[in-house]
Amino acid sequence: MFTLVKKMTHTPLTLPTTPTHYSLPRLGIIQLEGEERVKYLHSQVTCDVQSLQPGQHCLGGHCDPKGKLWNAFHLLALEHALYLIAPQDLFPKALAELRKYAVFSKVTITDVSAEHALSGVTGNGTDQWMANHGIQDGTLTNGHLSLQLASDRWILIDAIPLLAELPQGETADWWAMEILAGQPIMSAVHQGEYIPQMLNLQALGGISFRKGCYTGQETVARAKYRGANNRSLFILQGQAQVPLKLGATLELQLGEHWKRIGSVIDLWQKGEHVLLTAVLPQELEPSAILRFKEDEHSRLRLLPLPYALND
């Protein structure tokens, strides 16, 4: 049922050869309702909310006034509401910041995570499996919602009975595949630390440079038009002997010495094998050798991003 990914031959990570579902309790949903929900959110986030029709979705970010991210999310537009889908540990701060100016608009912002179950589905033939069940991207089908993230990679909302016919994979492996896809999966450890371009949101369609003003827009625009950003999200692979946590410190080898260069954004670890994303200097050489400060015997190397970076 499973096959090794060619570029991951030195890790035990396997990707499904048939559609497989993954429980995603890490994710939650912030819901915006009210007649001014689109107008309000458009003025708060990096993506072009007004251009989305019901059923359409995109990545986006919500920044503080200095352009640092409170939240990086998938935005799904529905007939009656907007859904922000993101890791729930971001919500205490992200919700408070998103609600800060809502009192002046006709919008209600609610954490509805407890009302929904989110699942990931991936593996060869997943797109065809969805089509066979009448599921289309961004649609409500028999009570569940769907988002197609990429070819053969979907998130479904409230579809647990439907997914019972599929084999279930390990939740951690879903996040490993998100790491390999170079996705900007944030955690509370890094809230208020990075501008959107440092998580590659511009390369993934999560920033509109043509929309009007929004919180932090001046910093985001300066990073694009004045070259004010020199860091990006990278994927790394390697080995470690100790259990690691999000936010673990990364060091770069410089001859016989090591220099702090960044920290872990998202992490998959199975035995001694690790995959991770980290924000690092853009000029970093592909042959660079890194390690975890917490494990001086660990070694990490860069993997190529599956998309092109741009400013």
N, C-alpha and C positions, 0 to 999 in steps of 0.2 A: 504493500500500500504506500510505502514511503520510498523516497530516493534522496541521496545526498545532493546538495547543491554543489555544482562544480567548483565555484570559487571559495567554498567553505569546507574543502576536503580535510582540513586540519582540525575541525570541530565536530562534535556529535550532532549538530543541528541538522534536522531533516525537514524537508518541505513535502507536503502531501502530493501524491500523484492522483488523488481523487478528492472531490470536495469534502472538506473537514470543517467542523465548527469549533469555536473557542469561546468560552465564557469570558466576558470583559467587565468584571465588577469594578475595575479601576476607573472606568469611564462613567460620567454622569451627564445630565442635561440641564442647562439653564434655559428656561422658557421665557420669551417675551410676548406678551399679548397687549391688545389695545390698538386703537386706530392710528396712533402715532409711533408704533413700534419700529417701523422701517425707518422713518425719519430720525427717530432718536438714536437707534443703533448705528445708522449711517454716520452720524456726527461723532461717534465714539470710537470706531474701530478702523483698521487699516484697509479692509476690503470694501468693494463697491456693493453695499447692501441693496441700494435702489435698483440695481440692474438685474437682480435675481428674480426670476419668476417662480411661482409655486412649483416645488419639485426640484429646483436647482440648488446646488450647494457649492461651497468653496472653502478654502482655508482662510483664516484671518487672525488678527492679533488685536488685543486691547492694551494700550500703553498708559503709563503715567505721563504727566506733563513734560517730563524729560525724555520721553520716547522709550522708556524701559518697559518691558512686557509684564503685565499682570497675568495674561492668559494668551495662549495660542490654541486655536479651536477649529473644528469643522462647523461651518454655519449651514444649516438647512432651512430653506424658506418653505413654509406651508401656507395653505389658504388662510388659516386662522391664527398662525403663530410663527415665531422664529425660534429655532433650536440651536443653541451653542453646545456642542459636544466636546468634552475635554476631560482630563483627569480630575477626579473629585477633590483631591487634596489642594487644588488651586482655588476652590470655590469660596472658602471663607473670606479671603482678600479680594478675589475677583468679583464676587457678588457685591460686596460693600462698595467697591470702586465703581462698578457698573450702575449701581443704584444711586450714586451720589447726586446726580442732577435729574433723576427721573421724576422728582416731585414737580418739576416744571412742565412735564409732558404727559400726555394721555397714554401711559404705558405701565404695565405691571410686569415685574421681573421676579421670577420664582425658580427655586431649585426644585425640579420635579424628578430628580434621580430615583427617589424611592418608588415612584409610580411606574418605572420602566426597567426592562432588562435588555442590556445590549450584548450582542454577540458578533463575533467576527467569523467570516467564512472565506476560506481560500483553498487552493489546490487546483490541479489541472481539471478543466471541465466545469469550473464553478459558474462561469458565465452561462454556459448551456444549461446547467442545472437550474439556475434562476429563470431562464427563459421557459424551460419546461414547466415551471410552477407559476408562470404568468407574472413573474416579478420583474419590474422595470426600475431603473435608477430613479430615486427620488419619489417613488409613488407609494401610496397607501394601498396595500393588498391584503384583504382578509384580516384587517386589524393590525398589520405590522408595516413598519416603514423600512425603506432600504436606501443605502448610499453606496454607490460603486466608487471605490477609492482608486482602482486601477484594474487592468485586465485580470480577471480571476481573483479579485480581492474586494470584499464587500463588508460593510457593517449593516446588521439588521437590528431593528428595535422591536421588541415584543414578539419575537418569532420562535420562542422556545419549542412549542409543540411541533411546528413545521420542521425544525432542525433535528428532532429526535431520530429521524431516519438516517442522519449522517453520523459518521464516527466523530468522536470528540477528541480534540488535541489538547496539549498542555497549554494553559493560558500564557505561561512565560514565553513559549515559542512564538505566539502571535506577536509579542512585543519585540522579539528578536527579528522577525520579518519586517516590522516597522522600522527597526534600526537599519536593516539592510536597504530599506527603501529611502533612507535619509530623511525620515519624517521628524518634524520639530515637536517631539513629545516632551513637554515641560513637566516639572514638579515644583512643589512649593519651595524647595531648597533654592531655586533660582529666580523666584519672582522678584521683579524690580532690578534685575541685573543686566539683562541683554536687550539691545534694540532688535527689531524684527529681522533686519538683514543678517544679524549674527546667527539666527536660526534658519536662514535661507528661505524665509517666507516669500521674498521677491522672486525666487527661482521656481516657486511652487504655486504661483498665482494668488498669493495671499496678501499682496499689497497693490492698491490702485494708486498710481501717481497722477491720475487725471481727476479724481474726485475732489470735493472741497475740503475744508478744514476738518480735522478731528483731533482728539487729544494726542499730543506727542507728534503731530504731523510735521512740525518744523524740523525736528531732529531726524526723522525718517527721510525727509526730502534732502536735508543737508548731506546725509550719508550717501545718497544717490548722486546728487548733482555737484557736490564739492569733494567727493572722495573721502568723506569723514569716517569711513569704516574700514578697518583692515583685518577683521576677523569673520570667520564663517563656521558653520556646522560641518564636522567631518565624522566619518565612520572609522572606527579602529577595531582591530582584532588581535588577540594574543592569549597569553596565559598568565594566571595568577594563582598563588598558593593559599591565599587567605580570602574569606568572605568579604565582599566589598559593598559599599553603599553609594547611592546617588550623592553627587557632590564630592566624591573622592578626588584627591588632588593628583594631577598628571604632571610628570616631569619629562623634559626633553634631554637626551644625551648630547653633551657637547664635549667631545674628547673623553677625558676621564671624569668629567664632572656632569652634574645633572641640574637643570634649571626648571623651576616651576613654570608651567606654560598654560594650564587650564584646569578644568574639573569636569567630572562625568555628568552629562545631561541625562542620558538614559542608559540602562545597563541590563545585559543578559549574561548570566553566569551559570555554567553547568560543569561541576567538577573544577578542573583547572582552566577550562576554556571560557573566554569572555568575548563578548561583542559589546560595543558601546558607541554612543555619539558624544562629541565634545566640541565646544567652541574653541577654536585654535587660530593662530595667525595664518592669514591667507598665503603668505610666502613660504610656509612650511614645505620642505622638500618631501616628495613622495617616498624617498628612502629613509626618512627620519625614524629613529628608534625612540620610543617612549616607555615609561613605566609608571606604576602607581607609587606615590610616595609611601603609602601604607604597606607596600610589599616591594622591597628593593630588588628582589629576584624576579619580579614580573617583567615581561617584555611585550610591547605593543607595536603594531605597524598599521599604517593607513591603508584603507580599502578605497577604491574609486567610488565617487558618488554616482548614482544611476541617472543623474540629470546634470545639465550644464549650469554652472553658476553665472550670475550676471549681477550688475549693480542695482 
